[in-house]
Amino acid sequence: MTHSIDRRDFLALSSLAAAGLALPSGIIAADKKKPLYKISLTQYSLHRTIASKKLDNIDFTSFTRKEFDIDAVEYWNRPFFARAKDKTYIGQMRKRADDAGVGATVILIDGEGNLGDPDLAKRKNSVERHKKWVEAARQLGCHSIRVNARSKGTYDEQLKLAADGLRRLSEFAATIKMNVIVENHGGLSSNGKWLSAVMKTVKLKNCGTLPDFGNFGKYDRYTGVRELMPFAKSVSAKSHDFDEAGNETRTDFVKMMKIVVAAGYSDYVGIEYEGGKLSEVAGVHATKKLLLKVREMLS
């Protein structure tokens, strides 16, 4: 299904703008000099290419610029999992990115324990294990690390436990002006109402969300993204397959991006291709083409 602003809406908005009046709440007017949103690439989109040694982690940013002409990335910690404290290596990554004219927004963190673990000692240990990634992200020029909010127990128990771990890590991150952001990534984190309640419980400016178009399970993805956008510091445009018209088959990108921009978000939207029918490279190209088309439609 495709969506667009109809002629009546366009004329109404044009009349308001001509009269110098404010636009209605929820309607975003595109600045001709500034894109409605920017497009970045999440490293996980190329995880099979990297795992097969066809692309080295150190070359990810230069490849991103040359192959896709994209100027910002979200790193994934797995390709350099053992080198988070290696400042020389991280420095080399930063130089390669700078040389390619590619900025960084986030490092996606996996494999460092559960920040909402019911065991206090394990929860604190997970917080400690994440701290090195906060420092690595800062060296790479990112504004955030993306974490998971996994826990165990009842709905309310997990809310309190996840909020505790996130608060501890966010308080550390604040000392070096970094953010900690949570993706809807399984368990209760895929419930937009629950994760937004976690954010309200943590109640720290540098603790936010990374809404992903997928990963909601049975929870309505459009409702979920709408609930998470007030806390969003990054957005992940998850894609799998495309129809003959180039539209994503699981997510209505026009409908979803209307939700994103209506929340006042105009920063990077990260391509995260997870499909199998197209190659990873082709899938990234297809997702970028769709995001550009949608941006033009909504602008």
FENMO-V724869 format. One record per pair of residues at least 12 apart in sequence whose C-alpha atoms are under 7 Angstrom apart, sorted by sequence separation. I is the first residue (numbers start at 1). J is the second residue. If there is no record, write none. Layout:
I;J  I;J
//
This chain:
114;126  115;127  113;126  149;162  271;284  112;126  211;225  271;287  112;129  211;228  112;130  211;229  209;228  211;232  57;79  209;231  210;232  208;231  209;232  210;233  212;235  213;236  208;232  209;233  210;234  211;235  212;236  213;237  214;238  190;215  191;216  208;233  210;235  211;236  212;237  213;238  180;206  181;207  182;208  183;209  190;216  210;236  212;238  179;206  180;207  181;208  182;209  183;210  184;211  190;217  178;206  179;207  180;208  181;209  182;210  183;211  184;212  191;219  181;210  183;212  186;215  40;70  43;73  71;101  72;102  73;103  74;104  77;107  107;137  185;215  39;70  40;71  41;72  42;73  43;74  71;102  72;103  73;104  74;105  75;106  76;107  77;108  106;137  184;215  196;227  229;260  40;72  41;73  42;74  43;75  44;76  71;103  72;104  73;105  74;106  75;107  76;108  77;109  174;206  184;216  192;224  196;228  237;269  40;73  41;74  42;75  43;76  72;105  74;107  75;108  76;109  77;110  116;149  118;151  147;180  149;182  191;224  226;259  230;263  235;268  236;269  237;270  238;271  239;272  240;273  62;96  74;108  115;149  116;150  117;151  118;152  144;178  145;179  146;180  147;181  148;182  193;227  222;256  229;263  234;268  235;269  236;270  237;271  238;272  239;273  240;274  241;275  58;93  61;96  62;97  65;100  114;149  115;150  116;151  117;152  143;178  144;179  145;180  146;181  147;182  148;183  163;198  167;202  192;227  234;269  235;270  236;271  237;272  238;273  239;274  240;275  61;97  104;140  106;142  109;145  114;150  143;179  144;180  145;181  146;182  147;183  170;206  192;228  236;272  239;275  241;277  65;102  104;141  105;142  106;143  107;144  108;145  109;146  114;151  144;181  146;183  148;185  150;187  170;207  62;100  104;142  105;143  106;144  107;145  108;146  109;147  127;165  163;201  61;100  105;144  106;145  107;146  108;147  134;173  159;198  163;202  106;146  149;189  254;294  61;102  127;168  116;158  123;165  127;169  118;161  247;290  117;161  246;290  116;161  90;136  94;140  116;162  85;132  115;162  84;132  239;287  84;133  116;165  90;140  115;165  115;166  84;136  68;285  45;272  38;266  40;268  42;270  44;272  45;273  37;266  38;267  39;268  40;269  41;270  42;271  45;274  36;266  37;267  38;268  39;269  40;270  41;271  42;272  37;268  38;269  39;270  40;271  41;272  37;269  28;261  28;262  46;280  27;262  45;280  26;262  26;263  1;252  3;254  2;254  3;255  36;295  36;299  30;299  4;297
//
